[in-house]
């Protein structure tokens, strides 16, 4: 069966694609995670975390099974912020973060890492009918689309334009071909080659990512193998 590829652009002032931490030190990967991209698609579809087994939305397993690749058009700068939640109220009243038991706790501090000014081209390879539905959802998203965290909004439309020279995003090409041939549209310096990270067959590489969503409700994830390649930077527009 011939596969199609849906290309989307993830570019903005700040992005964060954490795969390891849940508590006070919030990490980010150097490129979008699969769980983050699938979550973005679920937001566009209006698919709740708990909703499975209906005809209204694709299942999480169907979305996670799409073969993903990321072309890094601009690496971005890795930065971190120090955050506090709770503390001294301006009226002098002590308050803190509410605990799981419903009690008012102590202030909580965290260090959160993110990428500044990164620009990614993400490709999703699969059956055309599903990709067409996702492309339509990105054109009219039900919920807010964000780049890893809700406060990190895209700086450019995630869905690519309908027509040439850079559209449409839904292409009758294999994943690697679509990522290698799509025009370079990122602002700033144009490098000679670009880093590409693509899904690989299970057990075929030593590069692993623990970011395949199994259940967002229970925060369960599975491992995928990935392969890093380099492609010649295509012409710009």
GUTI-591466 format. One record per residue (C-alpha): residue in three letters; chain; x, y, z. Coordinates in Angstrom, 3 decimals, decimal comma. Layout:
% GUTI-591466
['ALA'; 'A'; [X; Y; Z]]
...
***
This chain:
% GUTI-591466
['UNK'; 'A'; [0,000; 0,000; 0,000]]
['UNK'; 'A'; [1,341; 3,421; -0,967]]
['UNK'; 'A'; [1,873; 5,698; 2,006]]
['UNK'; 'A'; [1,343; 9,428; 2,165]]
['UNK'; 'A'; [3,104; 11,959; 4,385]]
['UNK'; 'A'; [1,630; 14,905; 6,241]]
['UNK'; 'A'; [4,126; 17,700; 6,888]]
['UNK'; 'A'; [3,610; 20,264; 9,651]]
['UNK'; 'A'; [5,775; 23,136; 10,877]]
['UNK'; 'A'; [6,556; 23,612; 14,565]]
['UNK'; 'A'; [8,263; 26,966; 15,013]]
['UNK'; 'A'; [7,968; 29,522; 17,773]]
['UNK'; 'A'; [9,739; 31,684; 20,352]]
['UNK'; 'A'; [9,691; 28,813; 22,883]]
['UNK'; 'A'; [9,109; 25,061; 22,730]]
['UNK'; 'A'; [9,537; 22,245; 25,244]]
['UNK'; 'A'; [9,364; 18,532; 24,469]]
['UNK'; 'A'; [10,038; 16,740; 27,747]]
['UNK'; 'A'; [10,197; 12,940; 27,838]]
['UNK'; 'A'; [11,809; 12,070; 31,174]]
['UNK'; 'A'; [10,835; 14,362; 34,045]]
['UNK'; 'A'; [7,543; 14,862; 35,848]]
['UNK'; 'A'; [8,484; 16,790; 38,957]]
['UNK'; 'A'; [10,756; 19,706; 39,804]]
['UNK'; 'A'; [13,280; 19,451; 36,936]]
['UNK'; 'A'; [11,375; 19,609; 33,625]]
['UNK'; 'A'; [13,529; 18,525; 30,691]]
['UNK'; 'A'; [13,195; 19,090; 26,964]]
['UNK'; 'A'; [14,447; 17,092; 24,014]]
['UNK'; 'A'; [16,331; 18,751; 21,164]]
['UNK'; 'A'; [13,451; 18,003; 18,776]]
['UNK'; 'A'; [9,694; 17,382; 19,135]]
['UNK'; 'A'; [8,718; 14,168; 20,906]]
['UNK'; 'A'; [6,203; 11,730; 19,479]]
['UNK'; 'A'; [3,982; 12,073; 22,536]]
['UNK'; 'A'; [4,013; 15,851; 22,106]]
['UNK'; 'A'; [3,156; 15,729; 18,400]]
['UNK'; 'A'; [0,371; 13,170; 18,909]]
['UNK'; 'A'; [-0,957; 15,310; 21,764]]
['UNK'; 'A'; [-1,023; 18,311; 19,434]]
['UNK'; 'A'; [-3,045; 16,272; 16,930]]
['UNK'; 'A'; [-5,456; 15,185; 19,669]]
['UNK'; 'A'; [-5,980; 18,844; 20,605]]
['UNK'; 'A'; [-6,720; 19,733; 16,986]]
['UNK'; 'A'; [-9,218; 16,861; 16,780]]
['UNK'; 'A'; [-10,834; 17,699; 20,119]]
['UNK'; 'A'; [-10,091; 14,152; 21,297]]
['UNK'; 'A'; [-10,348; 13,793; 25,120]]
['UNK'; 'A'; [-7,709; 11,873; 27,042]]
['UNK'; 'A'; [-10,184; 9,244; 28,206]]
['UNK'; 'A'; [-12,132; 8,749; 24,986]]
['UNK'; 'A'; [-11,317; 5,506; 23,174]]
['UNK'; 'A'; [-13,323; 2,913; 21,313]]
['UNK'; 'A'; [-15,691; 5,253; 19,442]]
['UNK'; 'A'; [-15,980; 6,178; 15,785]]
['UNK'; 'A'; [-15,777; 9,906; 16,478]]
['UNK'; 'A'; [-11,969; 10,045; 16,731]]
['UNK'; 'A'; [-9,020; 7,911; 15,653]]
['UNK'; 'A'; [-7,706; 5,798; 18,514]]
['UNK'; 'A'; [-4,531; 6,789; 20,304]]
['UNK'; 'A'; [-2,927; 3,583; 19,005]]
['UNK'; 'A'; [-3,703; 4,614; 15,405]]
['UNK'; 'A'; [-2,155; 8,038; 15,910]]
['UNK'; 'A'; [0,917; 6,660; 17,685]]
['UNK'; 'A'; [1,437; 4,122; 14,872]]
['UNK'; 'A'; [2,076; 6,898; 12,329]]
['UNK'; 'A'; [5,748; 6,848; 11,367]]
['UNK'; 'A'; [7,314; 10,156; 12,385]]
['UNK'; 'A'; [10,351; 12,092; 11,252]]
['UNK'; 'A'; [11,677; 15,505; 12,248]]
['UNK'; 'A'; [13,827; 17,793; 10,105]]
['UNK'; 'A'; [15,638; 20,360; 12,217]]
['UNK'; 'A'; [15,631; 23,571; 10,197]]
['UNK'; 'A'; [16,872; 25,613; 13,161]]
['UNK'; 'A'; [18,240; 23,913; 16,256]]
['UNK'; 'A'; [17,253; 26,607; 18,717]]
['UNK'; 'A'; [18,981; 27,584; 21,954]]
['UNK'; 'A'; [18,589; 25,474; 25,088]]
['UNK'; 'A'; [17,568; 27,701; 28,037]]
['UNK'; 'A'; [16,039; 27,202; 31,486]]
['UNK'; 'A'; [13,839; 29,169; 33,893]]
['UNK'; 'A'; [13,422; 28,992; 37,654]]
['UNK'; 'A'; [9,742; 28,829; 38,642]]
['UNK'; 'A'; [7,892; 29,123; 41,935]]
['UNK'; 'A'; [4,264; 28,269; 42,682]]
['UNK'; 'A'; [2,851; 29,469; 45,966]]
['UNK'; 'A'; [4,578; 31,676; 48,522]]
['UNK'; 'A'; [3,891; 34,897; 50,381]]
['UNK'; 'A'; [0,678; 36,630; 49,328]]
['UNK'; 'A'; [0,846; 40,394; 48,928]]
['UNK'; 'A'; [-1,659; 40,726; 51,806]]
['UNK'; 'A'; [0,634; 38,702; 54,007]]
['UNK'; 'A'; [-1,456; 35,539; 53,825]]
['UNK'; 'A'; [0,556; 32,351; 53,468]]
['UNK'; 'A'; [-0,499; 30,098; 50,625]]
['UNK'; 'A'; [0,960; 27,222; 48,667]]
['UNK'; 'A'; [0,205; 24,492; 46,152]]
['UNK'; 'A'; [-2,776; 22,284; 46,972]]
['UNK'; 'A'; [-1,739; 18,677; 47,632]]
['UNK'; 'A'; [-3,386; 15,497; 46,354]]
['UNK'; 'A'; [-5,240; 15,284; 49,687]]
['UNK'; 'A'; [-6,768; 18,711; 49,101]]
['UNK'; 'A'; [-4,671; 20,469; 51,751]]
['UNK'; 'A'; [-2,843; 23,702; 51,129]]
['UNK'; 'A'; [0,848; 22,834; 51,009]]
['UNK'; 'A'; [4,161; 24,625; 50,834]]
['UNK'; 'A'; [5,522; 26,634; 47,912]]
['UNK'; 'A'; [6,867; 24,467; 45,059]]
['UNK'; 'A'; [9,938; 25,373; 43,035]]
['UNK'; 'A'; [10,984; 23,922; 39,687]]
['UNK'; 'A'; [13,520; 24,422; 36,921]]
['UNK'; 'A'; [12,035; 24,216; 33,437]]
['UNK'; 'A'; [14,083; 23,772; 30,282]]
['UNK'; 'A'; [13,001; 24,833; 26,811]]
['UNK'; 'A'; [14,206; 25,609; 23,296]]
['UNK'; 'A'; [14,223; 29,205; 22,116]]
['UNK'; 'A'; [13,756; 30,123; 18,436]]
['UNK'; 'A'; [13,730; 26,530; 17,148]]
['UNK'; 'A'; [12,109; 25,599; 13,834]]
['UNK'; 'A'; [11,113; 22,027; 12,949]]
['UNK'; 'A'; [9,505; 20,308; 9,981]]
['UNK'; 'A'; [7,652; 17,224; 11,228]]
['UNK'; 'A'; [6,497; 14,464; 8,882]]
['UNK'; 'A'; [3,882; 11,806; 9,667]]
['UNK'; 'A'; [3,666; 8,851; 7,300]]
['UNK'; 'A'; [0,569; 6,688; 7,088]]
['UNK'; 'A'; [-2,724; 5,960; 5,365]]
['UNK'; 'A'; [-4,029; 8,926; 3,380]]
['UNK'; 'A'; [-7,544; 8,866; 4,829]]
['UNK'; 'A'; [-6,281; 9,363; 8,381]]
['UNK'; 'A'; [-3,770; 12,021; 7,322]]
['UNK'; 'A'; [-6,487; 13,905; 5,428]]
['UNK'; 'A'; [-8,570; 13,987; 8,589]]
['UNK'; 'A'; [-5,638; 15,286; 10,612]]
['UNK'; 'A'; [-4,842; 17,932; 8,008]]
['UNK'; 'A'; [-8,458; 19,117; 8,147]]
['UNK'; 'A'; [-8,346; 19,237; 11,949]]
['UNK'; 'A'; [-5,197; 21,378; 11,869]]
['UNK'; 'A'; [-7,008; 23,825; 9,589]]
['UNK'; 'A'; [-9,854; 24,191; 12,137]]
['UNK'; 'A'; [-8,514; 22,983; 15,510]]
['UNK'; 'A'; [-11,061; 22,295; 18,240]]
['UNK'; 'A'; [-8,692; 23,145; 21,097]]
['UNK'; 'A'; [-5,619; 25,319; 21,407]]
['UNK'; 'A'; [-2,488; 24,051; 19,674]]
['UNK'; 'A'; [0,767; 24,543; 21,570]]
['UNK'; 'A'; [4,417; 23,503; 21,311]]
['UNK'; 'A'; [4,854; 21,107; 24,216]]
['UNK'; 'A'; [3,460; 23,388; 26,937]]
['UNK'; 'A'; [0,232; 25,349; 26,932]]
['UNK'; 'A'; [2,010; 28,691; 27,256]]
['UNK'; 'A'; [4,198; 28,021; 24,184]]
['UNK'; 'A'; [2,143; 29,032; 21,168]]
['UNK'; 'A'; [3,312; 28,591; 17,540]]
['UNK'; 'A'; [4,972; 31,549; 15,877]]
['UNK'; 'A'; [3,823; 30,339; 12,432]]
['UNK'; 'A'; [0,800; 28,288; 11,328]]
['UNK'; 'A'; [1,335; 24,605; 12,127]]
['UNK'; 'A'; [-0,601; 23,584; 9,021]]
['UNK'; 'A'; [1,239; 24,316; 5,799]]
['UNK'; 'A'; [-0,320; 26,468; 3,051]]
['UNK'; 'A'; [-2,670; 24,891; 0,531]]
['UNK'; 'A'; [-0,670; 25,582; -2,605]]
['UNK'; 'A'; [2,823; 26,089; -4,037]]
['UNK'; 'A'; [5,588; 26,977; -3,630]]
['UNK'; 'A'; [5,530; 25,367; -0,171]]
['UNK'; 'A'; [2,150; 23,627; 0,019]]
['UNK'; 'A'; [0,243; 21,482; 0,376]]
['UNK'; 'A'; [1,336; 19,713; 3,545]]
['UNK'; 'A'; [-0,270; 16,399; 2,571]]
['UNK'; 'A'; [2,024; 14,769; 0,015]]
['UNK'; 'A'; [2,121; 11,553; -1,987]]
['UNK'; 'A'; [5,686; 10,848; -0,916]]
['UNK'; 'A'; [7,448; 8,577; 1,523]]
['UNK'; 'A'; [8,526; 10,165; 4,803]]
['UNK'; 'A'; [12,225; 10,535; 3,989]]
['UNK'; 'A'; [11,535; 11,905; 0,521]]
['UNK'; 'A'; [9,067; 14,500; 1,806]]
['UNK'; 'A'; [11,430; 15,719; 4,533]]
['UNK'; 'A'; [14,404; 15,929; 2,155]]
['UNK'; 'A'; [12,590; 17,784; -0,630]]
['UNK'; 'A'; [10,403; 20,304; 1,219]]
['UNK'; 'A'; [11,736; 23,861; 0,657]]
['UNK'; 'A'; [13,768; 25,519; 3,373]]
['UNK'; 'A'; [11,570; 28,302; 4,778]]
['UNK'; 'A'; [13,156; 28,986; 8,171]]
['UNK'; 'A'; [14,304; 32,514; 8,900]]
['UNK'; 'A'; [17,967; 33,262; 9,428]]
['UNK'; 'A'; [21,057; 31,399; 8,290]]
['UNK'; 'A'; [20,685; 28,593; 5,763]]
['UNK'; 'A'; [23,073; 25,726; 6,652]]
['UNK'; 'A'; [24,557; 23,334; 4,104]]
['UNK'; 'A'; [22,837; 20,308; 5,642]]
['UNK'; 'A'; [20,055; 19,558; 8,118]]
['UNK'; 'A'; [19,686; 16,983; 10,879]]
['UNK'; 'A'; [16,795; 14,546; 10,460]]
['UNK'; 'A'; [15,524; 12,132; 13,137]]
['UNK'; 'A'; [13,189; 9,386; 11,871]]
['UNK'; 'A'; [11,418; 6,376; 13,366]]
['UNK'; 'A'; [13,308; 3,115; 12,787]]
['UNK'; 'A'; [12,236; -0,555; 13,063]]
['UNK'; 'A'; [12,102; -1,909; 16,610]]
['UNK'; 'A'; [15,505; -3,093; 17,806]]
['UNK'; 'A'; [17,346; -1,765; 14,766]]
['UNK'; 'A'; [19,242; 1,131; 16,380]]
['UNK'; 'A'; [20,795; 2,085; 19,687]]
['UNK'; 'A'; [18,949; 5,429; 19,741]]
['UNK'; 'A'; [15,829; 5,130; 21,894]]
['UNK'; 'A'; [13,017; 7,514; 22,807]]
['UNK'; 'A'; [10,578; 6,725; 25,622]]
['UNK'; 'A'; [7,813; 8,870; 24,133]]
['UNK'; 'A'; [5,239; 6,732; 22,309]]
['UNK'; 'A'; [1,914; 7,515; 24,010]]
['UNK'; 'A'; [-0,016; 4,492; 25,306]]
['UNK'; 'A'; [-2,353; 6,393; 27,649]]
['UNK'; 'A'; [-2,311; 10,115; 28,372]]
['UNK'; 'A'; [-4,750; 9,601; 31,237]]
['UNK'; 'A'; [-2,426; 7,152; 33,028]]
['UNK'; 'A'; [0,768; 8,737; 31,655]]
['UNK'; 'A'; [1,952; 5,494; 30,068]]
['UNK'; 'A'; [4,529; 5,522; 27,277]]
['UNK'; 'A'; [6,443; 2,984; 25,184]]
['UNK'; 'A'; [9,875; 2,979; 23,551]]
['UNK'; 'A'; [10,625; 3,657; 19,886]]
['UNK'; 'A'; [13,863; 3,338; 17,955]]
['UNK'; 'A'; [15,035; 6,359; 15,986]]
['UNK'; 'A'; [17,815; 7,029; 13,505]]
['UNK'; 'A'; [19,628; 10,321; 12,962]]
['UNK'; 'A'; [20,532; 11,249; 9,390]]
['UNK'; 'A'; [21,716; 14,326; 7,520]]
['UNK'; 'A'; [20,227; 15,744; 4,333]]
['UNK'; 'A'; [21,438; 18,465; 2,004]]
['UNK'; 'A'; [19,459; 21,629; 2,651]]
['UNK'; 'A'; [16,920; 22,014; -0,151]]
['UNK'; 'A'; [16,476; 25,344; -1,970]]
['UNK'; 'A'; [14,527; 28,039; -0,179]]
['UNK'; 'A'; [11,576; 30,061; -1,422]]
***
